[in-house]
Amino acid sequence: MAACGGCGGEIDAGFRFCPWCAAPQRRKLVEFFRAHPRDAGRALRVSRYYGEEPQVRFSVWDDGVAQAAVSLEDEEARRVAEFVAATTRDAPARRRGRLLERLHLH
């Protein structure tokens, strides 16, 4: 059993909300991203979990069902963000160049 962060009552560790005071038990932020048109019906869900095991979780959804998921630690999640930002068409050329140098792709 776990203790509720809100009221201190005992609850099953799997509960998302306390049945006694309704306090959320998991701290996370979630955002859905639409797929490219060639992947119609799919979406990418990115969840940022806080607490004892901080992580960023990427889930691939197909017609409302999660098909695959992977969690990254903060350092790897930061690398993903840097990669995406540096490789967009409108990213400054010097930022793209630094990334490509670091990845040995120049």
Secondary structure, 3 states (H helix, E strand, C coil): CEECCCCCCEECCCCCECCCCCCECCCEEEEEEECCHHHCCEEEEEEEECCCCCEEEEEEEECCEEEEEEEECHHHHHHHHHHHHHCCCCCCHHHHHHHHHHHCCC
